[in-house]
Amino acid sequence: MSPAHLLAPAILAAIIAPAAFAAGAELCPATPLPQPAAYVAHINEVNRGLGIPDDYAAKHNLVPQPEAKHLVDVPRDVYGRKVQMVPPAATALKQMFAAARHDGIKLETVSGFRSMAYQTHLIREKLDRGMTIRKALTINAVPGYSEHQTGCAVDLTTPGVPAADGSFARSKAFAWMQRNAARFGFHLSFPPGNKYAYEYEPWHWRYIAGSATASSR
């Protein structure tokens, strides 16, 4: 990635911090906080470098997402790699995993926090393999607009199901999630026919602060 597509970490942190992590700002809100103009300009610059049209986000109902800075560990992924989320999402995830175990269901993480730079890398890899940008954007979110960079989203699987695979929708673990995830504040982000034009992702769940319910199974 060329230097023009990235800002120095300290500069980028200064851009993100005012809106995303001001004192008292709620983490994982239902609607993302407005982001500073300089940060949005940086997102646009990165996306132009990938060949993403300037109006793509608006046409697909996307809004800029803040990038999390304060992260804690959650259960490692199926490959043994570290996975992190922001503290309230991490606490809720661990509680949900424990409840699933109690019901005989094993949930496993695939991915948690991903930086905008890493999201850019994922798309650039696909482009380098010959995939069109249109196809790549049905699989990976536009850099700067991914729920993963907030530290509030997690991809899940269960033993016997490949990571980030549609067959998760046919698993007992997914059925359990449908019945129980809302109790812990987790919600399916990309159901079939979602307004963002992303492929159906039964494995991708987003924590929303204050949304946990006490509803029974």
C-alpha positions as CSV (number, residue, x, y, z in Angstrom):
1,M,0.0,0.0,0.0
2,S,1.4,3.4,-0.9
3,P,2.1,6.0,1.7
4,A,-0.6,8.2,0.1
5,H,-3.2,5.7,1.2
6,L,-2.3,5.8,4.9
7,L,-1.9,8.5,7.5
8,A,0.7,8.3,10.2
9,P,-0.9,6.4,13.2
10,A,-0.6,9.4,15.5
11,I,-2.3,11.7,13.0
12,L,-5.1,9.2,12.3
13,A,-5.7,8.7,16.0
14,A,-6.0,12.4,16.5
15,I,-8.6,12.6,13.7
16,I,-10.7,9.7,15.0
17,A,-10.5,10.4,18.7
18,P,-12.7,13.5,19.0
19,A,-15.9,11.9,17.7
20,A,-15.3,8.3,18.5
21,F,-13.9,8.4,22.0
22,A,-14.8,11.7,23.6
23,A,-15.3,11.5,27.3
24,G,-18.7,9.9,28.0
25,A,-19.2,8.8,24.4
26,E,-21.1,5.5,24.2
27,L,-19.4,2.6,22.6
28,C,-21.3,0.4,20.2
29,P,-24.4,2.8,19.7
30,A,-27.2,1.7,17.5
31,T,-26.3,4.6,15.1
32,P,-22.6,5.5,14.6
33,L,-21.6,9.0,15.8
34,P,-20.8,11.5,13.1
35,Q,-17.1,11.4,12.2
36,P,-14.7,14.4,11.7
37,A,-14.4,15.7,8.2
38,A,-10.7,15.0,8.0
39,Y,-11.3,11.4,8.9
40,V,-14.0,11.1,6.2
41,A,-11.7,12.7,3.7
42,H,-9.0,10.1,4.6
43,I,-11.5,7.3,4.0
44,N,-12.4,8.7,0.6
45,E,-8.8,8.9,-0.3
46,V,-8.2,5.3,0.6
47,N,-11.2,4.1,-1.3
48,R,-10.4,6.1,-4.4
49,G,-7.1,4.2,-4.4
50,L,-9.1,0.9,-4.5
51,G,-11.3,2.2,-7.4
52,I,-14.4,2.6,-5.2
53,P,-16.6,5.4,-6.5
54,D,-17.1,8.4,-4.3
55,D,-20.8,7.9,-4.2
56,Y,-20.7,4.2,-3.4
57,A,-21.2,4.6,0.3
58,A,-24.2,6.9,0.0
59,K,-25.8,4.6,-2.6
60,H,-25.5,1.6,-0.3
61,N,-26.7,3.3,2.9
62,L,-23.3,3.2,4.5
63,V,-22.0,5.6,7.1
64,P,-18.4,6.1,8.3
65,Q,-17.5,4.0,11.3
66,P,-15.1,5.0,14.1
67,E,-12.0,2.9,14.6
68,A,-11.7,1.4,18.1
69,K,-8.6,2.1,20.1
70,H,-9.4,0.6,23.5
71,L,-9.6,-3.2,23.0
72,V,-9.6,-6.3,25.2
73,D,-9.2,-10.0,24.4
74,V,-12.1,-12.4,23.7
75,P,-11.8,-16.1,23.0
76,R,-9.2,-16.8,20.3
77,D,-10.3,-17.7,16.9
78,V,-10.6,-21.1,15.3
79,Y,-6.9,-20.8,14.2
80,G,-5.7,-19.8,17.6
81,R,-5.2,-16.2,16.8
82,K,-5.9,-13.3,19.1
83,V,-9.3,-11.7,18.7
84,Q,-10.3,-8.4,20.4
85,M,-13.4,-6.3,20.9
86,V,-14.2,-3.1,22.9
87,P,-14.8,-3.9,26.6
88,P,-18.7,-3.8,26.7
89,A,-18.9,-6.0,23.6
90,A,-16.3,-8.4,24.9
91,T,-18.1,-8.8,28.2
92,A,-21.4,-9.5,26.5
93,L,-19.7,-12.0,24.1
94,K,-18.1,-14.0,27.0
95,Q,-21.5,-14.1,28.7
96,M,-23.2,-15.3,25.5
97,F,-20.5,-18.0,25.0
98,A,-21.0,-19.2,28.6
99,A,-24.8,-19.4,28.1
100,A,-24.3,-21.3,24.8
101,R,-22.0,-23.8,26.5
102,H,-24.7,-24.3,29.2
103,D,-27.1,-25.3,26.5
104,G,-24.6,-27.7,24.8
105,I,-23.7,-25.3,22.0
106,K,-20.1,-24.4,21.2
107,L,-19.5,-21.0,19.6
108,E,-16.1,-20.1,18.2
109,T,-14.8,-16.7,17.0
110,V,-13.5,-16.2,13.5
111,S,-12.9,-12.4,13.5
112,G,-13.4,-9.5,15.8
113,F,-11.8,-6.0,15.5
114,R,-10.2,-5.3,12.2
115,S,-8.5,-2.0,11.4
116,M,-9.3,0.1,8.4
117,A,-5.8,-0.7,7.1
118,Y,-6.5,-4.4,7.4
119,Q,-9.9,-4.1,5.7
120,T,-8.1,-2.3,2.8
121,H,-5.6,-5.2,2.7
122,L,-8.4,-7.7,2.4
123,I,-9.9,-6.0,-0.6
124,R,-6.6,-5.3,-2.3
125,E,-5.8,-9.0,-2.0
126,K,-9.0,-9.8,-3.9
127,L,-8.3,-7.2,-6.6
128,D,-4.7,-8.7,-7.0
129,R,-6.3,-12.1,-7.6
130,G,-8.4,-10.6,-10.4
131,M,-11.7,-10.1,-8.6
132,T,-13.6,-7.0,-9.6
133,I,-14.1,-4.3,-7.0
134,R,-17.9,-4.8,-7.4
135,K,-17.6,-8.5,-6.4
136,A,-15.1,-7.7,-3.6
137,L,-17.5,-5.2,-2.0
138,T,-20.2,-7.9,-1.7
139,I,-17.8,-9.9,0.5
140,N,-15.9,-7.2,2.4
141,A,-17.1,-3.9,3.7
142,V,-15.8,-0.7,2.2
143,P,-12.8,0.5,4.3
144,G,-13.9,3.1,6.8
145,Y,-17.4,1.6,6.8
146,S,-16.8,-1.8,8.3
147,E,-18.5,-2.7,11.6
148,H,-15.4,-4.7,12.5
149,Q,-13.3,-1.6,12.9
150,T,-15.6,-0.4,15.7
151,G,-14.6,-3.4,17.8
152,C,-18.4,-4.1,18.3
153,A,-18.8,-6.8,15.7
154,V,-17.8,-10.5,15.7
155,D,-17.8,-13.3,13.1
156,L,-18.8,-16.7,14.6
157,T,-18.7,-20.3,13.7
158,T,-19.1,-23.7,15.4
159,P,-17.2,-27.0,15.1
160,G,-17.8,-28.7,11.8
161,V,-18.6,-25.5,10.0
162,P,-16.0,-23.7,7.9
163,A,-15.2,-20.1,8.9
164,A,-17.3,-17.4,7.3
165,D,-19.4,-20.0,5.4
166,G,-23.1,-19.8,4.6
167,S,-23.6,-23.3,6.0
168,F,-23.5,-21.7,9.5
169,A,-27.1,-20.8,8.9
170,R,-28.0,-24.5,9.0
171,S,-26.2,-25.2,12.2
172,K,-27.6,-25.7,15.7
173,A,-25.4,-22.9,16.8
174,F,-27.1,-20.4,14.4
175,A,-30.5,-21.6,15.6
176,W,-29.4,-20.9,19.2
177,M,-28.1,-17.5,18.2
178,Q,-31.4,-16.6,16.6
179,R,-33.2,-17.4,19.8
180,N,-30.7,-16.0,22.2
181,A,-28.3,-13.4,20.8
182,A,-30.6,-10.5,21.5
183,R,-30.6,-11.3,25.2
184,F,-26.9,-10.3,25.1
185,G,-27.2,-7.4,22.8
186,F,-26.0,-9.1,19.6
187,H,-27.9,-8.7,16.3
188,L,-27.5,-10.1,12.8
189,S,-26.1,-7.4,10.6
190,F,-26.5,-8.7,7.1
191,P,-29.6,-10.9,6.6
192,P,-30.7,-12.0,3.1
193,G,-31.6,-9.0,1.0
194,N,-30.0,-6.5,3.3
195,K,-30.0,-2.8,2.3
196,Y,-26.2,-2.7,2.1
197,A,-26.0,-5.1,-0.9
198,Y,-23.7,-7.4,1.1
199,E,-24.0,-11.2,0.7
200,Y,-26.0,-12.9,3.5
201,E,-23.6,-13.3,6.4
202,P,-25.2,-15.6,9.1
203,W,-21.9,-15.5,10.9
204,H,-21.6,-11.8,11.4
205,W,-23.2,-10.3,14.6
206,R,-22.9,-6.8,16.0
207,Y,-23.2,-5.8,19.6
208,I,-25.4,-2.8,20.3
209,A,-25.1,-1.1,23.7
210,G,-28.3,-1.1,25.7
211,S,-30.1,-3.5,23.5
212,A,-29.9,-6.6,25.6
213,T,-33.3,-8.1,26.4
214,A,-34.6,-10.3,29.1
215,S,-36.8,-12.3,26.7
216,S,-37.0,-16.0,27.4
217,R,-35.8,-18.6,24.9
